[in-house]
Amino acid sequence: MVKYIFAFPGQGAQTPGMIKDICEKHQEIKAVLDRFSQVTGIDVPSLLWNSTEEELARSDNSQIAITASSLVAVEILKKFDIKPDVLAGFSLGEWSALCVSGVLSFEETAYAVKKRGEIMQSVCDEIAEQSHGNVPGMAACIGLEPETIIKAIEGIKDVFAANLNSFKQTVLSGTKAGLERATEVLKEAGAKRVIPLKVAGPFHSPLMQKAAEQFEKVLDELHFNNPGIPLFSNVTGKQITNAEEAKINAIKHLTHPVLWTDEEREIAEFCKKNTSDEFKFIEAGPGKVLNGLWSDSGNAEVIPSFQWEELIAQLEGQNS
């Protein structure tokens, strides 16, 4: 029996015009975007299809855009009777997973993601103002193991290992000055590349503590449920077992690193325990980053990987 792991992408996956073709081909799916618009008070189709790359990069825009696009992906896959048996989300993507697992309702998810983006963007703007207009951000270090990177940046002010993506890719968060100094040090240490990311702030680092404190008040307004589908967390790298844990992790998410390699390993172990089933991995949302990370992890032979857009095209061809 084939079962599916749905993994949802995070900030940086956004591109102007994303999922427009899918929504035009399957008009009824656009209702997901309309529901998101109703909750947030934002014209989400216009945000997705008429924004510039710079506008979409802002946290208060990208978080809405990516989450809405990911939930569209879930609905279109559902049309072809492909539903998740395991859920995970990278950074922001964990909010799509919370929604699909039933931990939060669609409306609560849309509301929380909007507030999360606004709060995070506000704190990022404040950090930039304190740094004389130098915008904080994130950068991916390629070609060094995480332990080497963490040791190399020790003592550099306001820069942190934020996303432990694979044995050869770690993302740093920090101020502009901190990231510039870290880039110099890491290249001297043998990094192949250090690449600035299309995000608006130093996420998953202590620099976002103020945002976490503000966001906790938002979460107090929401009703968290136990997951109805196996759900894994970036904060611990492990399966989320109850509503209280889901809420605590949602707060920590802003200041704690993404333990993606640990999460991949836990999911692979979960799949191995169900040896009678074949698990397939779907990156349910824009981009292909998570497919690449699964390949890097060495878990690819356990969890075959493909893009949902390509899968839909195959299914449409079979049904035509």
N, C-alpha and C positions, 0 to 999 in steps of 0.2 A: 504493500500500500504506500502511495506517495503522500508525504506530508510536507508542509511548507513552513520555512522560516521567513518571516517578513522583517527586514531591517530598514529603518527609516533614516534618511540622511539629515545632516545638520547644516548650520549656516556655512555659506561658501558654495553650496550646491546650486544657488539661484542663478538663473540666466533670463534676460528679457525674452518674453514670448513663450516661456516654458508651458508645456502641456496644452497649448492652444490647439494643435492638430487633433489631439485626442478628444478634447471637448467639442470641437467642431464636428468630428466624426460620430461622437456619441452625445448628442445634445442633452439627453436626460441626465448625464453625469454632471453637467454644469450646475445642477441644483445644489451640489455640495458647495460650490463657490458662492452661490446665492445665499445659502444658510450662513456661511462664514461672514458674508457681507452684512447680513441682518444683525448678527450678534455683535460684530466689531464696529459697525457704522462706517465701514470703509468699502469702497467699490473694489472688491478683490479681483474680478476679471480685468479691470482697468489697471490695477496695480501690477498684475502679472504681465500684461501684454502691452502696456503703454509706458512703463517706467524705463528709465535709463539704467545702465549697469550700476552707476553711482548711487542712484536712488534706492535700488534694490539692496545694495550692500548695507544700508542702515539697519540696525537691529530692529527698530520699530516697524520696518517694512519687510525685511527678509524673514523674520520669524513667522509672520502671518502668511507670506507667500509660500514658503517651503512647507509649512504644516498643512495648508489648504491643498497644495499640490499632492502631498503624500496621501491625504485622505481621499482625493480623487483617484489616485492609483489603486487604493484599496477597493473602492466601489467598482472600478472598471474590471479589476480582477475577479471580483465577486460575480460579475455578470457571466463569467466563464467558469463559475463554480470553483474558483481557486481562492481558498480561505486560509488564514494563518493558523498554524498549530503551535508556533513559537514566535515570540515577539521580542524585538530589541530596537533601540534607536540610538544613533550616534549624537551625543550632545542634545541639541534642540530636538532631534528626531525621537528622543525618548517621550516627548509629549504626544506625538502621534501614536506611539505604542501604548501609552497610558489610556488614550481614548479608545483604541481598538480593543484593548483588553477589558474594557468596562470599568477601569478604575475611576475614570471621570466621564461624564456625559459629553456629547459633541459640543453643546453650548458652553459648558464649563471649560472645556479645552480651548475653544476659540477665545473665550474671555481671558483665560489665564495667559495664553500665548501673547495676546495683545498687550496685556499689562506687563508681562515679562519683558517684551521687546521695548516698551516705552521706558521702563525703569532702567534697564541695562543701557539703553542709548543715552538716557539722562546722565547716568553715572560716568559713562565714557566721555560725554561732552564736558563734564566737570573735570575729569582727569586731564583732558586736552587743554582746558582753560588754565589749569594750574601748571601745565607744562608749556605755557606760552604758545598755545595753538598747535603743539605737536601731538598728533592723534595717536593714542595707544593702539595696539593690535596684536596679531599673532603671526608666527612664521614657522614653516615646516622645515625641519632639519633632516636631510636625506643622507644616508650612508654611514651613520654612526649608531651603535647600540644605545638604548636608553640610559644604561648605567654610565656610559662614557659621557653622554651629554649632561646628565645631572651633575656629575662630578666637575665637568668643565665650566659650568655656569655658576658654581658655588662662589659666593662673594660678590657677584654682579648685582647691583641694586635694581630692584623692581623688574626682574625677569624670572619666569618660573616654567618648569616642565608641566604642560597643561593637558596634552593628549598623548597617551602612550599607545600609538596606533599599531606599530609592528616592530619587529627587531631591527628594522632599518629606517623607520620614520617616527620621529617624535616632534610634536608641535609645541612651540614655546609661546607664552603670553607675557606681555610686558609693556612698559612705556616705550616710546620711540627711541629714547636714548638707551634704555636697557637692551632692547632688541638689536640696536646697531652694535653695541659693544659685544653682545653675545654672538652675533654673526661673525665678527672678527675673530673671537676666541675659538669658535667652532670650526671655522675654516682652517685655522692654524692647527687644530686637533685632527684634521683630516676629513671633515665633512665634504661630501661631493657638492651639495648645494644647500643654501638656506633661502627658502622662498616665502616672501610675504603673502599672506592669505587675504581673500576678499571678505574680511569681516571687520566690524566696526569697533572692536574693543579687546581688552585683555581677559578673555573669558576663562573660566575654570581656574582662577587664581585668586589669591588673597586680595588683589586689587578690586575685586568685585564684592567685598564684604558688605559695603553700604547697600548695594543692590539686593543682596541676600536678605538683609534685615527688612528692607521695604517690601520685598516680594513675599516674605513670610506672612505679612498681614493680609495680602491678597489670598494666599492659600487658606487662611483661616475662614474665608468666606465660602469655601468649596466643600463638597461632600465627597470624600474618598471612599472607594469600595475595594474589597479584595479582588485581585486579578481573576478574571474568568478564563484567561488563556495564559499558559506559562510565559512569564515576562522577566527579562533580565535587565540589570541596572548598570550604568556606567560608574556610579559612585563606589559600589562594592565589587563589581564584576560578577556578582552572583544573582541568583533568582530572587525576585521580590515575592514575598510570601503573604503579605497582608497590607491593608490600607494604611496603617500607621507608618510602616516602613516606606511605603511609596511616597507619603507626604514628607517625611524626614529627608529622603533622598532628593526630592524635588527642590528643597531648600539648599542642601549641601551642593547640589549640582552646579551652582553658580561659582563656588569658591574652591571646589575639589577637582582634582584632575580626572580626566576620562580614562578609565582603566579598560580600554578596548581589548587589549590582548588577553587580559584575564577573562573578560566577558566572552570572547570568542572561544576560549578554552572550555569555559563552563558550559556553553551551548553545545559544543562538540561532544562533551562528556554526556550531556543530557540525551543527545541523539544516539550515542552509542548504546545507552541503556535500553533504547527501543530498537533492538536489532532487527525486528521483523519489518520495520518500516524503512522506506527510502526517503531521506530528507533532501529537499531542494531549497536553495537560498534565493530569495528575491529582494533586490534593493527597490523597495516600493516608494518611489519618489524620484525627483530629478537627480541626474548625475550618475557616475559610475565609481565613485571613490571607494565605497564599501566593498564592491566586488573586488577591487584591487587589493584591499586590505585582507580580505579572506584568503586570497591567493598567496599573499605574503606570509600568512600565519601558518601555512602548512596544513590547514584544516580543509583545503579545497577538495581533497579526495573523499572526505567524509561528507561534505556539504557542497554538491555541485552548484555552480553559480551562473546565473544568466540575468539579462536585463528584462524588466517587465514589459517595456515597449516592444522589444523583439518577440517576447512570448505572445503578446496580444496580436501582433502582426501574423504570427504563425497560426494562432487560433482563429483569427478572422479568415485566413486563407482556407483553413479546413472547413469552415462553416459556409464558405461562399459557393 
